[in-house]
């Protein structure tokens, strides 16, 4: 049984694939925080801005098989035979919460059989199943990484227990620094101007300064918040 908080068609908001048309599948649950505010202060990750509790979101639900969930996600992608689809490879991003609590080889293969490239954004504390096309690791705090190689390492900055130097020698193709959103509320809770303000003060300046001083790292912005899309 797969538990999905929400699934929707959008543009990738962050990192190396920013701006790409994508089907997002957000799994319920995380191994670093319960998702409840009363547990935030004692959690391994204290700054999460995402609602991943339950299965009550857009196109959310419980799916008994990989084939059933793959059919649901495929239906969110535009008609492949339409006039605007030339050269557009279907793309699905599995995220959370922590997607590797649920994502398995069967679901990866089911999506690839339907023509999708499969991307994952994970906190990196759990081993990844084989077959992922784009693997993004976003480390959180002092947690140990089970994944030390992939396509993209995207570090929310600053984190006292997760300085960039700790990850700079890992085997990733791309290294991104993303200013921490210090505003209240979740992913779609604020208008675009408030979202920009939340990430253009101290954390933005610190991230820009670090990238300038350490060119291995590139700046990643949460463009979905800035544009006000899912």
N, C-alpha and C positions, 0 to 999 in steps of 0.2 A: 504494500500500500504506500503510495506517494502522497504526502500532505503538502499542498500548494497554497500559499497565502494569496498569491495573485499572479496573473499572467497577462501580458499586453504587448501590443506592437508599438514601437517607439524608435527614437534615435539613441544609440549608445551615448551616454553622457560623459564618460570619463576615460582617461588613459589612452592607450595606443589605438583604439578603435573608435574614438570619439567621433560622433557624427554619422556613424554607419547605421542604416536601417536594421532593426533587430527585433526579434521576439524575446521578451524578457520573461523568465520563469523564476519567481521568487518562492523558494521552499520555506516552509514553516520551521521554526526551531533553530537554536544555535547552541554550541557547546561552550561559549565564552560569556553568555549572559542569558538570563531567563526571558528577557524582553519586558519584564515588569519593573516599573520605576523604583519600587521598594527594594529591589535587589541590585540596582545600578552601582551604588557606592562600593559594594563588595565584589563586583564582577571582575573578571579578568580583562574585559573590555568595557570601559566606562563612558565612551563618547558616541556610541552607536546612535544614528539618527533615523533608523528604519523600523517600521512596524512589521514584525514577522510572526506575530502571534496568531494562531488559528488559521482557518481556511475560508474566511469570510470576505476576502478581497475580490477585486475584479477578476472574473474567470477563475477564481480559486475553487478548491474542492479537494476531494480525496479520490485517487485513481488507483484502481486495483492492479493494473498491469502497465508495463512500459508502453505497450501498443496503444492503450487508451489515452495515456497522457500525451504521447507523441501525436496522436490524431488531433487532440485538443489544441496543441501548440501549432501544428501545421495549419490548422484552420485560421489562425490569426495572421498568417503571412498572406500578402496580396496574391491575387491570381497570377500564377507563373506565366500564363499565356497572354497576359495583358500587354498593351503597347509600350508601357514604361519599364519593363522588366529586363530589357536587354543587358546582359552581363552582370545582373544582380544575383549573386549566390545567396540563397536563404541562410540566415544566421540566427542562432539561438544562444542566449546568454543565461546560464543557470547561476543563480545567486541566492542570497538569503537575507538574514540569518546565515547559516553555514550549509551550503549546498551539498558538501561531501558527506553529511550525515545521511543523505538519501540517494544522491545521484550514483548510479551504477552502470556497469558496462552494457547492460541490456537496454537502458534508456538512451545511452550514447549511440549505440548501434541502430536503434529504432529511428532516431532523428537523422542520422547519416544516411540511412536507407531511404529517407524521404528527401534527400538532397541537401540537408542542412550542414553547415559548418557549426561545430559545437564549441562554445566558449564557456569558461567557468571562472567566477571570481570567488576565491576562497581565502580564509584566514591562514591557511597553510599548515594547520596543526594536525590534519588527518591525511593519510595517503590518498593519492588520486587514482581512480580507476584508469585503465589504459584507454587510448583512443581519442582523448581530448585534443581538439585542433588548436585552441588558443587558451592557454592556462595563465591566469593572473592571480598572483598571491599578494594579499594585503595584510602584512603582519600587524598584530595587535599586542602592545605592551610587552611584558616579559615572557610571553608564551613561547615555547620551543617549536621550531618549524620541523614538520615532517617532510615538507616539500622544499627543496633547496635549488631547484632548477625549473625553468619554464620560459614562457614568452615574455612575461611582464611582471615586474615587482612594483607595486603601487603602494607607497607608504604615506599614510595620513601623518601630517607634520604640524606641530612638534608633538612627540610622545617622549616623556622623560625616560621610560624604560625601553624605548625602541629608537635609538639614534640611527641615522642613515649609515654611519660607519659600520654598524653591526651587520649590514646586509650587502655592502658594496662589493664584496668579493664573491658573492653567490653567482651561480651560472644562469643568469637571465639575459634575454636579448635586449630588454629595455628596462630602464629604471625611472620611475616617476615619483615626484614629491607632490602631494596634494594638501593644500592648506586645510587645517581642521575647521569645520563649520562650528563656530562657537555660539550660534544663535539657538534660540529655543524652538522646539517643534521638530517635526519630521521632514521627510523627503519632499512632500508636496504641501506642507502646512503654511508656508509663507509666500507672499507675492515676490516676484523676481527682484524688486529693488531691496527688500529686506534680506533676501538670500545673498545678494551681492554684498550688502553691508556686513553680513555675518562673516564673510571670508575676505574682506579687503582691509582689515585692520592689522592687528599684530601678527596673526598667523600668515596672512598673505605676504606681508613684508618680510617675515622671517623665511618663508619658503622661497621667495624670489632671491633673497640674499644668498641662501644656501646654494641654489642652483647656479647662480653666477660664480660663486666661489668653487663649486664642484661640478664641472660641466658634464660629468657622467650622468647627472640627474637632470630630468626635464620636468617642467611644471605641468601638472594636470589640474584642470578646473572642473567643477561639477556643473557642466554646461546645461544639464537638464533642469537644475534649479534656476540658473540664470535666465533660461528661456521660458521657464514655467511649464514644461511638459513633463509627462510621466517618465 
